[in-house]
Each structure stands twice: as C-alpha cells, then as structure tokens.
Amino acid sequence: MDCFVTGGAGFIGSHLVDALVARGDQVTVVDDLSTGRLVNLDSALAAGAKLVELDIRDAAALAALTLERKPETIFHLAAQIDVRKSLEDPAFDAAVNVGGTANVLEAARGAGSGRIVFVSTGGAIYGEGEGQQLPLDEATAIAPLSAYGQSKYAAEGYLALYERLYGLSTIALRLGNVYGPRQDPLGEAGVIAIFCGLLRSGGRPTIFGDGTQTRDYLYVGDVVAAALAAAGSETTGAVNLGTGREASVLELAETLGRLGSADGFEPEFAPPRAGEVQRISLDAGRAEAELGWRPTTSLEDGLRLTLDAI
Ligand SMILES: NC(=O)c1ccc[n+]([C@@H]2O[C@H](COP(=O)([O-])OP(=O)(O)OC[C@H]3O[C@@H](n4cnc5c(N)ncnc54)[C@H](O)[C@@H]3O)[C@@H](O)[C@H]2O)c1
C-alpha cells in the first residue's frame, strides 16, 4: 500500500513508519523536522521509506506532493503538541493543528486518497475526569483545558466535514498519554521520558503536586497496532485508545525506581502546575468492538522497554 505519514519523523510517527515499512508498504514521510528527528528514521529510510521535508501549513506544496504520489492512506500525525506552547501562542497552534489538517484533507480530496487516519487526543480533549464516571468514553462532553485540546477537536470537525461533503473516509484516534522509546519530554506523557532520563543520569524525579494525579498511559507499540487496524477498517468518527487504567505519577516513580534498581530515586515535590487535570482514563470499548484492538503491553512491561532503549 502507498501511504503518507505526516509527522513521521516524530516519536509516534516514526514507530508507525517502521511498522509500515516492515509489512512492505511504500511510505512517504511528510515532516518539517520541527520536533521530529532524522535519526528516528534511520532504519526506515535505509529500508526504502522516503522523507519529504515540508510544512503542512504549505497547502500548495502538500497538494502537489499528494497529487504526484496519490497515497491510498494518509496517517496524519504532524502537529504542534506542546500544551504550554499552545496556551502561549494559540494562533500558531491552530495554524498547524487546524489549518494544517484542513490542508491535509484538501490534498487528500484532490488526490483521491481512500482513507485518513488522524491521530487526535483523548488525554487533552475531555478536560477533568475527576467527578465523572471513569474511564471516559467517546460520548463524554468535550471540555478541553488547553488550546492544544481545542485545536485537535476542531481538526476532528474538519474530518467529519470532509466525510459529509466529499465522502472521504476518516477516523480520529483519541489517544491516552503515549510513552515509549524515542519520546521527547515535551509531549503529553513527557513525564515518563523525563523520569527515565533522570533515572539513567542518577537524578531524582520532581513531582508537581502530591503525585496522586492520574493518566491513562499507553505504550507506543499498542498505538501503532491501533493505527494499522484503523487504516484497514471502515470505522469512522472518534475512537478512544487507552488502557482504561489510571496510573498515578507516584506509581510511575515507584515502578521506574524498582525497574532501574535505583537507590534514592525518591521524588522531590514542587507546587502543582496550573491547567493540569487531576484524573483521567479512557474507555476503549469502541476500539475493541470495531477495530478488534486492545492494548497488550502492561505499564510495567512498557516502562521496562522504554528504560532499556535509553
Ligand atoms: N505523545 C502523546 O502522548 C500523544 C497523545 C495524544 C495525541 N498525540 C498526537 O500524536 C501525534 C504525534 O505526536 P508525538 O508525541 O509523536 O510528537 P512529535 O513532536 O514527536 O511528533 C510530531 C511530528 O510532527 C512534525 N511537525 C510538527 N509541525 C509540523 C508541520 N507544521 N509540518 C510538518 N510536520 C510537522 C514534527 O517535526 C514531528 O516529527 C500528534 O498529532 C499528537 O497530537 C500524542
């Protein structure tokens, strides 16, 4: 299959590219390398994947490339992912996440692409989970607490629009907090990347607040499996991807300290950070029923794989 992976030089995208290349797909990575790294693509490029350095805000260049290569499937992961930056510069965040997505959809329409798999967020779109019935399913009211969450939700709206107007087949995967090898500390589950780095360098983890705040941590390999299943399905609309299990920051620090056999990996505590939710987890029942997907990597196994890769 011919496919595009926007954001394919990034953390999640590069793992997806590796899996696509491994199954024999012709892969074009579309990435401006703003946060993505060439080194993430070393083996994929050696195995025949192509990289086109392009900013998805450049509608004309993206449309021309898409028309030339006519990918059957577009995995759209390129995004401004920094939650704090999204609040400092919401217009830039929207330009990449909303405008860029509109450009991807318009290019797909022009080239007759069959399927768009958009990587959205479940961690930043529903707002505060405390006080709600956890885990949250897709019917939960949308209440983002950042411009990033809002721009991802707006982009989902454009997917639905292109389905209605032009019959494009699209799916939006609402991910929990993804972690694993190659992760940059800036992203939604950056805490794991930071803690792993500190563990290796002999530092101590800083916990903002009391550490009881929870997230639904999802191993990157499980996300890749879901993206492949989504591309091969006809399911449309929003689909949560998560474990349904809440893990606290205290649990992360404790588990990593144990796995790394680190004496003194005792957390230091700092004041809580504004705008962070206290609790969240995602119900992935729809993904299981319609994509035949469920996560297979336990938090402990995933943390071990992440540590081993550093
Ligand atoms: N990491 C998580 O926990 C998480 C959770 C939910 C959703 N997501 C989504 O998954 C996707 C991938 O995130 P990631 O964690 O791998 O982050 P990442 O920063 O590693 O990947 C994003 C990629 O997009 C590229 N990019 C950014 N702006 C671009 C532009 N204007 N034009 C072309 N390329 C551009 C970057 O260079 C990078 O390679 C994003 O859409 C993000 O919103 C991530």
The ligand as an SDF file (V2000), in Angstrom:
LIG
                    3D

 44 48  0  0  0  0  0  0  0  0999 V2000
    2.5860   11.7160   22.7760 N   0  0  0  0  0  0  0  0  0  0  0  0
    1.3630   11.6420   23.2660 C   0  0  0  0  0  0  0  0  0  0  0  0
    1.1570   11.2920   24.4270 O   0  0  0  0  0  0  0  0  0  0  0  0
    0.1690   11.9780   22.3900 C   0  0  0  0  0  0  0  0  0  0  0  0
   -1.1040   11.8350   22.9490 C   0  0  0  0  0  0  0  0  0  0  0  0
   -2.2150   12.1200   22.1720 C   0  0  0  0  0  0  0  0  0  0  0  0
   -2.0460   12.5180   20.8680 C   0  0  0  0  0  0  0  0  0  0  0  0
   -0.7960   12.6640   20.3430 N   0  0  0  0  0  0  0  0  0  0  0  0
   -0.6770   13.0770   18.9470 C   0  0  0  0  0  0  0  0  0  0  0  0
    0.1850   12.1780   18.2770 O   0  0  0  0  0  0  0  0  0  0  0  0
    0.8360   12.8790   17.2080 C   0  0  0  0  0  0  0  0  0  0  0  0
    2.3360   12.6330   17.2690 C   0  0  0  0  0  0  0  0  0  0  0  0
    2.8230   13.1680   18.4880 O   0  0  0  0  0  0  0  0  0  0  0  0
    4.2450   12.7920   19.0920 P   0  0  0  0  0  0  0  0  0  0  0  0
    4.0720   12.6220   20.5470 O   0  0  0  0  0  0  0  0  0  0  0  0
    4.8680   11.7110   18.2900 O   0  0  0  0  0  0  0  0  0  0  0  0
    5.0280   14.1710   18.8940 O   0  0  0  0  0  0  0  0  0  0  0  0
    6.2930   14.5750   17.9830 P   0  0  0  0  0  0  0  0  0  0  0  0
    6.5520   16.0200   18.2490 O   0  0  0  0  0  0  0  0  0  0  0  0
    7.4030   13.6180   18.2130 O   0  0  0  0  0  0  0  0  0  0  0  0
    5.7320   14.3730   16.5170 O   0  0  0  0  0  0  0  0  0  0  0  0
    5.1210   15.4160   15.7820 C   0  0  0  0  0  0  0  0  0  0  0  0
    5.7940   15.4450   14.4170 C   0  0  0  0  0  0  0  0  0  0  0  0
    5.1380   16.4200   13.6030 O   0  0  0  0  0  0  0  0  0  0  0  0
    6.1210   17.1950   12.9510 C   0  0  0  0  0  0  0  0  0  0  0  0
    5.5460   18.5120   12.6650 N   0  0  0  0  0  0  0  0  0  0  0  0
    5.1770   19.4510   13.5720 C   0  0  0  0  0  0  0  0  0  0  0  0
    4.6860   20.5260   12.9310 N   0  0  0  0  0  0  0  0  0  0  0  0
    4.7320   20.2600   11.6040 C   0  0  0  0  0  0  0  0  0  0  0  0
    4.3730   20.9770   10.4380 C   0  0  0  0  0  0  0  0  0  0  0  0
    3.8680   22.2200   10.5220 N   0  0  0  0  0  0  0  0  0  0  0  0
    4.5600   20.4050    9.2320 N   0  0  0  0  0  0  0  0  0  0  0  0
    5.0870   19.1520    9.1350 C   0  0  0  0  0  0  0  0  0  0  0  0
    5.4490   18.4220   10.2120 N   0  0  0  0  0  0  0  0  0  0  0  0
    5.2630   18.9700   11.4310 C   0  0  0  0  0  0  0  0  0  0  0  0
    7.2940   17.2620   13.9130 C   0  0  0  0  0  0  0  0  0  0  0  0
    8.5200   17.5830   13.2810 O   0  0  0  0  0  0  0  0  0  0  0  0
    7.2630   15.8480   14.4840 C   0  0  0  0  0  0  0  0  0  0  0  0
    8.0330   14.9610   13.7070 O   0  0  0  0  0  0  0  0  0  0  0  0
    0.4400   14.3330   17.3330 C   0  0  0  0  0  0  0  0  0  0  0  0
   -0.6090   14.5800   16.4240 O   0  0  0  0  0  0  0  0  0  0  0  0
   -0.0610   14.4470   18.7610 C   0  0  0  0  0  0  0  0  0  0  0  0
   -1.0060   15.4680   18.8910 O   0  0  0  0  0  0  0  0  0  0  0  0
    0.3240   12.4040   21.0770 C   0  0  0  0  0  0  0  0  0  0  0  0
  1  2  1  0
  2  3  2  0
  2  4  1  0
  4  5  1  0
  4 44  2  0
  5  6  2  0
  6  7  1  0
  7  8  2  0
  8  9  1  0
  8 44  1  0
  9 10  1  0
  9 42  1  0
 10 11  1  0
 11 12  1  0
 11 40  1  0
 12 13  1  0
 13 14  1  0
 14 15  2  0
 14 16  1  0
 14 17  1  0
 17 18  1  0
 18 19  2  0
 18 20  1  0
 18 21  1  0
 21 22  1  0
 22 23  1  0
 23 24  1  0
 23 38  1  0
 24 25  1  0
 25 26  1  0
 25 36  1  0
 26 27  1  0
 26 35  1  0
 27 28  2  0
 28 29  1  0
 29 30  1  0
 29 35  2  0
 30 31  1  0
 30 32  2  0
 32 33  1  0
 33 34  2  0
 34 35  1  0
 36 37  1  0
 36 38  1  0
 38 39  1  0
 40 41  1  0
 40 42  1  0
 42 43  1  0
M  CHG  2   8   1  16  -1
M  END
$$$$
